[in-house]
Amino acid sequence: MKKKEIQEITERLLQIMKIDGEVEVNETEDVFRVKIQSPEGNRLIGYHGQALEGLEKIIKQIFQKKFGEIFKLVLDVNDYKKARERVVRRRALEAALQAKREGRVVFLPPMNSYERWLVHETLSEGEGPERKVLVKPKSEFTL
């Protein structure tokens, strides 16, 4: 039922936005994965995925208000997030190798919460949109 509701909410939002697209919802381990395929994907993704993040938050808020539950939802448009995930993971591995090889701190660029989550083994520094992921050699790691 929830899966169908999320699909209907997402399709209604696309209709309101006057964007054509196909919506598919899958549920795995209490995570709803919503995939949208659209020829107008760039409008849904926005600059550096900012529109995608916003749309994901809107869908979560509507669903949480309707059912009074907090849940995990991952929204992807035209596999943008899937491709971005590969880039972020590769960048994190490269930074970790660089930190180990050079014995120094290596900074990754600011990332959104999803991207930071992808490299959750690392430490974070900074606040808000200027927050950066910090990769340190093991010898410099302290709690």
C-alpha positions as CSV (number, residue, x, y, z in Angstrom):
1,M,0.0,0.0,0.0
2,K,2.7,2.5,0.9
3,K,4.6,1.7,-2.3
4,K,1.5,2.5,-4.3
5,E,0.9,5.7,-2.3
6,I,4.5,6.9,-3.0
7,Q,4.1,6.2,-6.7
8,E,0.8,8.1,-6.8
9,I,2.3,11.1,-4.9
10,T,5.3,11.2,-7.2
11,E,3.2,10.9,-10.3
12,R,0.9,13.7,-9.0
13,L,3.9,15.9,-8.4
14,L,5.2,15.3,-11.9
15,Q,1.7,16.1,-13.3
16,I,1.6,19.4,-11.3
17,M,5.1,20.3,-12.6
18,K,3.9,19.4,-16.1
19,I,6.8,16.9,-16.6
20,D,6.4,13.6,-18.4
21,G,8.0,10.7,-16.7
22,E,7.7,7.0,-15.7
23,V,7.8,6.3,-12.0
24,E,8.9,3.0,-10.5
25,V,8.9,2.3,-6.7
26,N,10.7,-0.6,-5.0
27,E,10.9,-1.4,-1.3
28,T,14.0,-3.1,0.2
29,E,14.9,-3.3,3.9
30,D,12.5,-0.5,4.9
31,V,13.9,1.8,2.1
32,F,11.7,3.0,-0.6
33,R,13.6,3.5,-3.9
34,V,11.8,5.8,-6.3
35,K,13.1,5.9,-9.9
36,I,11.9,8.4,-12.4
37,Q,12.7,8.1,-16.1
38,S,12.0,11.4,-17.9
39,P,13.1,13.2,-21.1
40,E,13.0,16.3,-18.9
41,G,15.2,14.8,-16.2
42,N,17.5,17.9,-16.1
43,R,14.6,19.9,-14.7
44,L,14.1,17.4,-12.0
45,I,17.8,17.0,-11.2
46,G,18.8,20.7,-11.2
47,Y,22.2,22.1,-10.6
48,H,24.4,19.5,-8.8
49,G,21.3,17.5,-8.0
50,Q,19.7,20.3,-5.8
51,A,16.3,20.0,-7.4
52,L,16.4,16.3,-7.0
53,E,17.2,16.7,-3.3
54,G,14.3,19.1,-2.9
55,L,11.8,16.9,-4.7
56,E,12.9,13.9,-2.5
57,K,12.3,16.0,0.6
58,I,8.9,17.1,-0.6
59,I,7.8,13.5,-1.3
60,K,9.1,12.4,2.2
61,Q,7.2,15.2,3.9
62,I,3.9,14.5,2.0
63,F,4.1,10.8,2.8
64,Q,5.1,11.4,6.5
65,K,2.3,13.8,7.0
66,K,-0.2,11.4,5.4
67,F,0.9,8.3,7.4
68,G,2.6,9.9,10.5
69,E,5.7,7.7,9.9
70,I,9.3,8.5,9.3
71,F,10.9,6.4,6.6
72,K,13.9,6.3,4.3
73,L,13.3,7.2,0.7
74,V,15.9,7.5,-2.1
75,L,14.8,9.3,-5.3
76,D,16.7,8.9,-8.5
77,V,16.1,10.5,-11.9
78,N,17.5,9.0,-15.1
79,D,20.0,7.2,-12.9
80,Y,21.7,10.5,-11.9
81,K,22.2,9.4,-8.3
82,K,23.4,6.0,-9.3
83,A,26.1,7.5,-11.5
84,R,26.9,10.1,-8.8
85,E,27.3,7.4,-6.3
86,R,30.1,5.8,-8.4
87,V,31.9,9.1,-8.7
88,V,31.7,9.8,-4.9
89,R,32.8,6.4,-3.9
90,R,35.7,6.5,-6.4
91,R,36.7,10.0,-5.1
92,A,36.6,8.8,-1.5
93,L,38.8,5.8,-2.2
94,E,41.3,7.9,-4.2
95,A,41.4,10.5,-1.3
96,A,42.0,7.7,1.2
97,L,44.8,6.2,-0.9
98,Q,46.3,9.7,-1.3
99,A,46.1,10.4,2.5
100,K,47.8,7.0,3.2
101,R,50.4,7.5,0.4
102,E,51.3,11.1,1.3
103,G,50.7,10.9,5.0
104,R,48.6,14.0,5.1
105,V,45.0,15.2,5.4
106,V,43.0,15.2,2.1
107,F,39.8,17.2,1.8
108,L,36.9,16.2,-0.5
109,P,34.7,19.0,-1.8
110,P,31.5,19.9,0.0
111,M,28.8,17.2,-0.4
112,N,25.1,16.8,0.4
113,S,24.0,14.5,3.2
114,Y,23.5,11.6,0.9
115,E,27.0,11.8,-0.6
116,R,28.5,12.2,2.9
117,W,26.5,9.1,3.9
118,L,28.2,7.3,1.0
119,V,31.6,7.9,2.5
120,H,30.4,7.6,6.1
121,E,33.7,5.9,7.2
122,T,35.3,9.3,6.9
123,L,35.2,12.2,9.3
124,S,33.3,15.4,8.6
125,E,34.4,19.0,9.3
126,G,32.6,22.3,8.8
127,E,29.0,23.4,9.1
128,G,26.0,23.6,6.8
129,P,26.6,23.8,3.1
130,E,30.4,24.4,3.7
131,R,30.7,21.0,5.5
132,K,33.5,18.9,4.0
133,V,34.4,15.3,4.3
134,L,37.9,14.8,5.8
135,V,40.0,11.8,5.1
136,K,43.0,11.3,7.4
137,P,45.7,8.7,7.5
138,K,45.1,6.2,10.2
139,S,48.0,7.6,12.3
140,E,46.2,10.9,12.6
141,F,42.7,9.4,13.4
142,T,41.5,10.3,16.9
143,L,38.1,10.2,18.5
